[in-house]
Amino acid sequence: MPVPPRGYWAKARTGKRVVRPPLLEIDAPSRPEPTIPLTPTLPAPASVAPTEEAARYEALHQQLLAEMPALSVPATLRKPHPLITSWLEDDARDRQRWSGLHARPAKSKYATPFARRRLRFLNTLFHALEQRGFKITHDPQHRFDCQATLEGNTVRFAAYERIRQVRRPLTDEERAIRPGQKYTQESFATGELILALESSLPRGLTRSWSNQADQPIETEINQILAGILVATSYENEQAKIRAAAEQVRWEAQKQKWERGRQEKLEQDRRAALLKIVKDWRDAGEIRAFVEALKKAVNDGEFRPNAEVFEPWLDWAMERAKHLDPILSGWTFSKDLLPKHEHETEST
């Protein structure tokens, strides 16, 4: 990629004429056009010793394959699965609505060889999964993003076509309407069917299948079915691990709540104790004050109105008795705390 020479941007800012360095020509006949797949296959990871977990699930995969009868994808769509039947019915309704609005008939979404092939392939896979107790559903927004659920464990997988993107030089006509542009990108359907598991698996296990040089993906139907069964087993194990971790977290949270509750109870006990002590002191101070008033009257230092003073003394002493926890009939509980409404006797 050429870069501007020194002083290029300074000249451009001052309005001086600058010459843009041309791009290198890369369309020499000896150089093939680069191909960029839109749905690339990830390179195989570097050779890594399989973990104990991966080895265990690989052994399960081989065991399932050994026990599984050979499956084959028929050349025609036979006994469509209910999900595939619903796809075909939706397509028929869409074509009928189109025909009512346009003069020419609508083309079916499943008219191409690849579309029919994908339906036959998925139909075989769906029936094989349902025979093993799975429930098959799909994403309403992405029809061929499917889900197989068994006993609450869901495995997600998608069946799609590999799209290849090729960079080519523009024709003379295209250059005329796209000045300054030399190349364009074009996408091509390859007709290659890919099935990829979107659920987690131990590293090292196969999670996608596609056509090989001399082996179509249909010959891999048993491998794919076993892969989905292994992914379901792995998801079940991971769900148990998550449930155990959630139980630990829940127990820790309950202990935290219990500590908070005990701290609140202790705060309430201290507050109740301090209130009892304060009432006891207040009652003693009232009685001391009443005795001081009586002494002041006897010593002639205080001459109140007897009609008012005597009833007031009786009221003050009754008030002191009411405040005094020892004389007021207060019950000394084991927690020194009145029970809250939500607490039981066993708390």
LOSE-305064 format. One record per residue (C-alpha): x, y, z; residue in three letters; residue number from 1. Coordinates in Angstrom, 2 decimals, decimal comma, always signed. Layout:
N
FILO        c1        c2        c3   residuo   num
FILO         X         Y         Z       Ala   NUM
...
END
This chain:
347
FILO        c1        c2        c3   residuo   num
FILO     +0,00     +0,00     +0,00       Met     1
FILO     +1,71     +3,30     -1,10       Pro     2
FILO     +1,91     +6,17     +1,39       Val     3
FILO     +2,00     +9,95     +0,64       Pro     4
FILO     +5,53    +11,43     +0,30       Pro     5
FILO     +6,92    +13,92     +2,79       Arg     6
FILO     +5,16    +17,29     +2,60       Gly     7
FILO     +2,09    +15,86     +0,86       Tyr     8
FILO     -0,45    +16,91     +3,51       Trp     9
FILO     +1,16    +20,35     +4,04       Ala    10
FILO     +0,78    +21,12     +0,32       Lys    11
FILO     -2,79    +19,79     +0,34       Ala    12
FILO     -3,75    +22,07     +3,27       Arg    13
FILO     -2,36    +25,15     +1,52       Thr    14
FILO     -4,23    +24,38     -1,70       Gly    15
FILO     -1,22    +23,37     -3,76       Lys    16
FILO     -1,63    +20,70     -6,41       Arg    17
FILO     -0,67    +17,27     -5,16       Val    18
FILO     -0,44    +13,96     -6,98       Val    19
FILO     -1,93    +10,92     -5,32       Arg    20
FILO     +0,40     +7,90     -5,53       Pro    21
FILO     -1,25     +5,18     -7,67       Pro    22
FILO     -2,16     +1,84     -6,20       Leu    23
FILO     -0,04     -1,11     -7,19       Leu    24
FILO     -1,41     -3,27     -9,98       Glu    25
FILO     -2,20     -6,71     -8,61       Ile    26
FILO     -4,22     -8,15    -11,48       Asp    27
FILO     -1,26     -9,73    -13,25       Ala    28
FILO     -2,16    -13,00    -14,99       Pro    29
FILO     +0,31    -14,87    -12,80       Ser    30
FILO     -1,60    -13,88     -9,68       Arg    31
FILO     -4,91    -15,62     -8,94       Pro    32
FILO     -7,84    -13,53     -7,80       Glu    33
FILO     -8,22    -13,64     -4,01       Pro    34
FILO    -11,27    -15,47     -2,72       Thr    35
FILO    -12,78    -14,42     +0,61       Ile    36
FILO    -15,46    -16,78     +1,95       Pro    37
FILO    -18,28    -15,03     +3,84       Leu    38
FILO    -18,73    -18,13     +5,95       Thr    39
FILO    -15,14    -19,27     +6,41       Pro    40
FILO    -14,14    -22,47     +8,04       Thr    41
FILO    -11,95    -21,72    +11,03       Leu    42
FILO     -8,47    -23,19    +10,78       Pro    43
FILO     -7,85    -26,27    +12,84       Ala    44
FILO     -6,32    -25,37    +16,21       Pro    45
FILO     -2,74    -26,24    +16,90       Ala    46
FILO     -2,18    -29,77    +18,10       Ser    47
FILO     -3,05    -29,78    +21,78       Val    48
FILO     -3,23    -32,76    +24,03       Ala    49
FILO     -6,92    -33,47    +24,70       Pro    50
FILO     -8,13    -32,74    +28,17       Thr    51
FILO     -9,58    -35,48    +30,32       Glu    52
FILO    -13,03    -33,96    +29,75       Glu    53
FILO    -12,59    -33,90    +25,96       Ala    54
FILO    -11,26    -37,47    +25,94       Ala    55
FILO    -14,26    -38,62    +27,96       Arg    56
FILO    -16,74    -37,04    +25,55       Tyr    57
FILO    -14,84    -38,28    +22,51       Glu    58
FILO    -15,16    -41,80    +23,92       Ala    59
FILO    -18,90    -41,19    +24,37       Leu    60
FILO    -19,09    -40,02    +20,74       His    61
FILO    -17,44    -43,20    +19,51       Gln    62
FILO    -19,69    -45,35    +21,70       Gln    63
FILO    -22,82    -43,67    +20,31       Leu    64
FILO    -21,58    -44,19    +16,76       Leu    65
FILO    -20,97    -47,89    +17,41       Ala    66
FILO    -24,48    -48,35    +18,83       Glu    67
FILO    -26,26    -46,26    +16,20       Met    68
FILO    -27,85    -47,80    +13,11       Pro    69
FILO    -26,65    -46,38     +9,81       Ala    70
FILO    -28,77    -43,45     +8,61       Leu    71
FILO    -29,15    -42,25     +5,04       Ser    72
FILO    -30,63    -39,14     +3,49       Val    73
FILO    -33,16    -40,11     +0,79       Pro    74
FILO    -33,10    -38,57     -2,68       Ala    75
FILO    -36,65    -37,24     -2,21       Thr    76
FILO    -38,43    -35,63     +0,74       Leu    77
FILO    -40,41    -38,39     +2,46       Arg    78
FILO    -42,76    -37,97     +5,42       Lys    79
FILO    -41,86    -34,35     +6,15       Pro    80
FILO    -41,30    -33,56     +9,79       His    81
FILO    -44,03    -31,26    +11,23       Pro    82
FILO    -41,58    -28,37    +11,41       Leu    83
FILO    -40,61    -28,78     +7,76       Ile    84
FILO    -44,28    -29,17     +6,81       Thr    85
FILO    -44,96    -25,80     +8,46       Ser    86
FILO    -42,12    -24,23     +6,43       Trp    87
FILO    -43,57    -25,58     +3,20       Leu    88
FILO    -47,07    -24,39     +4,13       Glu    89
FILO    -45,76    -20,92     +4,97       Asp    90
FILO    -44,01    -20,82     +1,61       Asp    91
FILO    -47,21    -21,86     -0,20       Ala    92
FILO    -49,19    -19,11     +1,56       Arg    93
FILO    -46,55    -16,53     +0,69       Asp    94
FILO    -46,61    -17,56     -2,96       Arg    95
FILO    -50,41    -17,43     -2,99       Gln    96
FILO    -50,41    -13,90     -1,58       Arg    97
FILO    -47,79    -12,89     -4,13       Trp    98
FILO    -49,84    -14,32     -7,00       Ser    99
FILO    -52,83    -12,27     -5,88       Gly   100
FILO    -50,81     -9,07     -6,17       Leu   101
FILO    -48,64     -9,74     -9,22       His   102
FILO    -49,19    -11,09    -12,70       Ala   103
FILO    -46,34    -13,58    -12,68       Arg   104
FILO    -46,33    -16,50    -10,24       Pro   105
FILO    -43,98    -16,47     -7,28       Ala   106
FILO    -41,05    -18,84     -7,10       Lys   107
FILO    -40,81    -21,17     -4,14       Ser   108
FILO    -38,04    -20,59     -1,61       Lys   109
FILO    -37,34    -24,31     -1,85       Tyr   110
FILO    -37,13    -24,58     -5,65       Ala   111
FILO    -33,34    -24,65     -5,86       Thr   112
FILO    -31,43    -27,92     -5,60       Pro   113
FILO    -29,62    -26,67     -2,50       Phe   114
FILO    -32,87    -25,72     -0,74       Ala   115
FILO    -34,43    -29,11     -1,45       Arg   116
FILO    -31,25    -30,85     -0,36       Arg   117
FILO    -31,20    -28,94     +2,94       Arg   118
FILO    -34,81    -29,89     +3,62       Leu   119
FILO    -34,11    -33,58     +3,00       Arg   120
FILO    -31,03    -33,46     +5,20       Phe   121
FILO    -32,79    -31,69     +8,09       Leu   122
FILO    -35,85    -33,92     +7,73       Asn   123
FILO    -33,69    -37,01     +8,26       Thr   124
FILO    -31,93    -35,40    +11,21       Leu   125
FILO    -35,17    -34,17    +12,83       Phe   126
FILO    -36,80    -37,60    +12,66       His   127
FILO    -33,70    -39,29    +14,09       Ala   128
FILO    -33,62    -36,84    +17,00       Leu   129
FILO    -37,34    -37,17    +17,74       Glu   130
FILO    -37,00    -40,95    +17,85       Gln   131
FILO    -34,59    -40,34    +20,74       Arg   132
FILO    -37,02    -38,12    +22,63       Gly   133
FILO    -35,94    -34,69    +21,42       Phe   134
FILO    -38,30    -31,82    +20,70       Lys   135
FILO    -37,31    -29,82    +17,62       Ile   136
FILO    -37,97    -26,07    +17,36       Thr   137
FILO    -36,45    -23,20    +15,41       His   138
FILO    -35,77    -19,48    +15,71       Asp   139
FILO    -38,71    -17,61    +14,10       Pro   140
FILO    -36,33    -14,93    +12,84       Gln   141
FILO    -33,81    -17,40    +11,40       His   142
FILO    -35,63    -20,46    +10,12       Arg   143
FILO    -32,64    -22,75     +9,82       Phe   144
FILO    -31,29    -21,95    +13,28       Asp   145
FILO    -32,73    -24,97    +15,08       Cys   146
FILO    -32,93    -26,25    +18,63       Gln   147
FILO    -33,12    -29,81    +19,92       Ala   148
FILO    -34,33    -30,10    +23,52       Thr   149
FILO    -34,24    -33,21    +25,72       Leu   150
FILO    -35,24    -33,10    +29,41       Glu   151
FILO    -34,64    -29,38    +29,61       Gly   152
FILO    -31,25    -29,49    +27,88       Asn   153
FILO    -31,14    -27,57    +24,60       Thr   154
FILO    -28,59    -27,89    +21,82       Val   155
FILO    -28,58    -25,23    +19,09       Arg   156
FILO    -27,42    -25,89    +15,55       Phe   157
FILO    -27,67    -24,17    +12,18       Ala   158
FILO    -27,73    -25,46     +8,60       Ala   159
FILO    -26,55    -22,92     +6,02       Tyr   160
FILO    -24,87    -22,54     +2,64       Glu   161
FILO    -21,29    -21,42     +2,30       Arg   162
FILO    -21,08    -18,12     +0,40       Ile   163
FILO    -17,89    -17,25     -1,46       Arg   164
FILO    -16,85    -13,65     -2,14       Gln   165
FILO    -14,55    -12,91     -5,07       Val   166
FILO    -12,73     -9,67     -5,91       Arg   167
FILO    -12,67     -8,87     -9,65       Arg   168
FILO    -11,68     -5,92    -11,84       Pro   169
FILO    -14,45     -3,62    -13,02       Leu   170
FILO    -15,54     -3,75    -16,64       Thr   171
FILO    -15,23     -0,66    -18,83       Asp   172
FILO    -18,95     +0,04    -18,41       Glu   173
FILO    -18,65     -0,23    -14,62       Glu   174
FILO    -15,59     +2,04    -14,55       Arg   175
FILO    -17,61     +4,69    -16,35       Ala   176
FILO    -20,17     +4,87    -13,53       Ile   177
FILO    -17,65     +4,26    -10,73       Arg   178
FILO    -14,78     +6,64    -11,37       Pro   179
FILO    -11,68     +5,93     -9,34       Gly   180
FILO    -12,74     +2,40     -8,49       Gln   181
FILO    -10,97     -0,56    -10,06       Lys   182
FILO    -12,38     -3,60     -8,29       Tyr   183
FILO    -15,65     -4,89     -6,90       Thr   184
FILO    -16,71     -7,77     -4,68       Gln   185
FILO    -19,12    -10,41     -5,85       Glu   186
FILO    -20,78    -13,10     -3,78       Ser   187
FILO    -21,47    -16,59     -5,08       Phe   188
FILO    -23,50    -19,39     -3,57       Ala   189
FILO    -21,32    -22,48     -3,49       Thr   190
FILO    -24,03    -25,06     -2,93       Gly   191
FILO    -21,99    -26,39     -0,01       Glu   192
FILO    -24,12    -27,37     +2,97       Leu   193
FILO    -22,70    -26,76     +6,44       Ile   194
FILO    -24,14    -27,84     +9,76       Leu   195
FILO    -22,62    -26,19    +12,82       Ala   196
FILO    -23,31    -26,72    +16,50       Leu   197
FILO    -23,77    -23,41    +18,31       Glu   198
FILO    -23,86    -24,93    +21,80       Ser   199
FILO    -20,72    -25,34    +23,87       Ser   200
FILO    -18,51    -28,43    +23,66       Leu   201
FILO    -15,14    -29,35    +25,16       Pro   202
FILO    -12,27    -28,01    +23,10       Arg   203
FILO    -11,08    -30,42    +20,45       Gly   204
FILO    -14,43    -32,03    +19,63       Leu   205
FILO    -15,92    -31,58    +16,17       Thr   206
FILO    -18,63    -28,92    +16,11       Arg   207
FILO    -19,21    -28,37    +12,36       Ser   208
FILO    -19,54    -30,60     +9,31       Trp   209
FILO    -19,45    -29,79     +5,59       Ser   210
FILO    -18,74    -31,35     +2,21       Asn   211
FILO    -15,32    -32,88     +1,81       Gln   212
FILO    -13,47    -33,38     -1,46       Ala   213
FILO    -15,10    -36,72     -2,21       Asp   214
FILO    -17,56    -37,02     +0,66       Gln   215
FILO    -20,85    -35,08     +0,82       Pro   216
FILO    -22,20    -34,02     +4,20       Ile   217
FILO    -25,02    -36,56     +3,85       Glu   218
FILO    -22,53    -39,32     +4,59       Thr   219
FILO    -21,79    -37,60     +7,91       Glu   220
FILO    -25,38    -37,80     +9,20       Ile   221
FILO    -24,46    -40,37    +11,88       Asn   222
FILO    -21,48    -38,29    +12,97       Gln   223
FILO    -23,71    -35,22    +13,24       Ile   224
FILO    -26,42    -37,06    +15,18       Leu   225
FILO    -23,82    -38,44    +17,60       Ala   226
FILO    -22,34    -34,95    +17,92       Gly   227
FILO    -25,74    -33,52    +18,91       Ile   228
FILO    -26,23    -36,31    +21,46       Leu   229
FILO    -22,78    -35,62    +22,92       Val   230
FILO    -23,53    -31,87    +23,06       Ala   231
FILO    -26,78    -32,66    +24,90       Thr   232
FILO    -24,91    -34,80    +27,45       Ser   233
FILO    -22,33    -32,03    +27,87       Tyr   234
FILO    -25,06    -29,41    +28,32       Glu   235
FILO    -26,70    -31,63    +30,96       Asn   236
FILO    -23,43    -31,90    +32,87       Glu   237
FILO    -22,81    -28,15    +32,59       Gln   238
FILO    -26,37    -27,48    +33,81       Ala   239
FILO    -25,68    -29,59    +36,91       Lys   240
FILO    -22,43    -27,69    +37,52       Ile   241
FILO    -24,28    -24,38    +37,14       Arg   242
FILO    -27,03    -25,58    +39,49       Ala   243
FILO    -24,45    -26,64    +42,09       Ala   244
FILO    -22,70    -23,28    +41,81       Ala   245
FILO    -26,05    -21,50    +42,12       Glu   246
FILO    -26,85    -23,57    +45,23       Gln   247
FILO    -23,52    -22,56    +46,78       Val   248
FILO    -24,23    -18,93    +45,93       Arg   249
FILO    -27,75    -19,22    +47,38       Trp   250
FILO    -26,48    -20,78    +50,59       Glu   251
FILO    -23,89    -18,00    +50,94       Ala   252
FILO    -26,63    -15,42    +50,36       Gln   253
FILO    -28,86    -17,05    +52,98       Lys   254
FILO    -25,99    -16,99    +55,47       Gln   255
FILO    -25,45    -13,33    +54,70       Lys   256
FILO    -29,13    -12,61    +55,25       Trp   257
FILO    -29,08    -14,59    +58,51       Glu   258
FILO    -26,06    -12,63    +59,74       Arg   259
FILO    -27,89     -9,42    +58,89       Gly   260
FILO    -30,99    -10,62    +60,73       Arg   261
FILO    -28,99    -11,55    +63,82       Gln   262
FILO    -27,22     -8,19    +63,76       Glu   263
FILO    -30,60     -6,44    +63,52       Lys   264
FILO    -31,93     -8,49    +66,44       Leu   265
FILO    -28,87     -7,60    +68,49       Glu   266
FILO    -29,35     -3,91    +67,69       Gln   267
FILO    -32,98     -4,18    +68,76       Asp   268
FILO    -31,97     -5,95    +72,02       Arg   269
FILO    -29,51     -3,20    +72,85       Arg   270
FILO    -32,07     -0,52    +72,04       Ala   271
FILO    -34,70     -2,27    +74,22       Ala   272
FILO    -32,24     -2,63    +77,09       Leu   273
FILO    -31,25     +1,03    +76,94       Leu   274
FILO    -34,93     +2,05    +76,92       Lys   275
FILO    -35,63     -0,12    +79,99       Ile   276
FILO    -32,67     +1,40    +81,81       Val   277
FILO    -33,79     +4,91    +80,84       Lys   278
FILO    -37,36     +4,25    +82,06       Asp   279
FILO    -35,96     +2,90    +85,34       Trp   280
FILO    -33,78     +5,99    +85,77       Arg   281
FILO    -36,63     +8,32    +84,83       Asp   282
FILO    -38,89     +6,63    +87,40       Ala   283
FILO    -36,19     +7,03    +90,09       Gly   284
FILO    -35,70    +10,68    +89,25       Glu   285
FILO    -39,46    +11,30    +89,42       Ile   286
FILO    -39,65     +9,67    +92,86       Arg   287
FILO    -36,60    +11,64    +94,02       Ala   288
FILO    -38,15    +14,85    +92,78       Phe   289
FILO    -41,46    +14,07    +94,54       Val   290
FILO    -39,60    +13,42    +97,84       Glu   291
FILO    -37,69    +16,69    +97,41       Ala   292
FILO    -40,97    +18,56    +96,91       Leu   293
FILO    -42,47    +16,97   +100,02       Lys   294
FILO    -39,39    +17,91   +102,08       Lys   295
FILO    -39,54    +21,47   +100,74       Ala   296
FILO    -43,20    +21,68   +101,80       Val   297
FILO    -42,44    +20,26   +105,27       Asn   298
FILO    -39,55    +22,72   +105,69       Asp   299
FILO    -41,78    +25,59   +104,68       Gly   300
FILO    -39,66    +26,33   +101,62       Glu   301
FILO    -42,49    +25,59    +99,21       Phe   302
FILO    -46,19    +26,35    +99,73       Arg   303
FILO    -48,27    +24,93    +96,87       Pro   304
FILO    -52,06    +24,89    +96,59       Asn   305
FILO    -53,02    +21,71    +98,46       Ala   306
FILO    -56,06    +21,03    +96,26       Glu   307
FILO    -53,84    +20,89    +93,20       Val   308
FILO    -50,60    +19,67    +94,76       Phe   309
FILO    -51,84    +16,46    +96,38       Glu   310
FILO    -53,53    +15,08    +93,20       Pro   311
FILO    -50,41    +16,02    +91,24       Trp   312
FILO    -48,20    +14,06    +93,68       Leu   313
FILO    -50,41    +11,03    +93,28       Asp   314
FILO    -50,23    +11,34    +89,48       Trp   315
FILO    -46,43    +11,75    +89,52       Ala   316
FILO    -45,94     +8,67    +91,70       Met   317
FILO    -48,30     +6,65    +89,52       Glu   318
FILO    -46,36     +7,79    +86,48       Arg   319
FILO    -43,08     +6,72    +88,11       Ala   320
FILO    -44,58     +3,33    +88,90       Lys   321
FILO    -45,74     +2,97    +85,31       His   322
FILO    -42,27     +3,83    +83,97       Leu   323
FILO    -40,37     +1,63    +86,40       Asp   324
FILO    -39,90     -1,73    +84,64       Pro   325
FILO    -39,50     -3,50    +87,96       Ile   326
FILO    -42,86     -2,27    +89,36       Leu   327
FILO    -44,91     -2,04    +86,16       Ser   328
FILO    -45,24     -5,81    +85,61       Gly   329
FILO    -42,66     -5,93    +82,81       Trp   330
FILO    -41,79     -9,53    +81,81       Thr   331
FILO    -38,10    -10,36    +81,47       Phe   332
FILO    -37,88    -12,43    +78,24       Ser   333
FILO    -34,93    -14,61    +77,26       Lys   334
FILO    -33,95    -12,15    +74,54       Asp   335
FILO    -34,77     -9,04    +76,53       Leu   336
FILO    -36,70     -8,04    +73,45       Leu   337
FILO    -40,40     -8,00    +72,58       Pro   338
FILO    -41,22    -10,47    +69,81       Lys   339
FILO    -41,72     -9,04    +66,32       His   340
FILO    -44,97     -9,89    +64,62       Glu   341
FILO    -43,25    -12,04    +61,99       His   342
FILO    -41,19    -14,06    +64,52       Glu   343
FILO    -42,35    -17,37    +65,96       Thr   344
FILO    -41,85    -18,60    +69,48       Glu   345
FILO    -38,97    -20,81    +68,30       Ser   346
FILO    -36,97    -17,83    +66,98       Thr   347
END
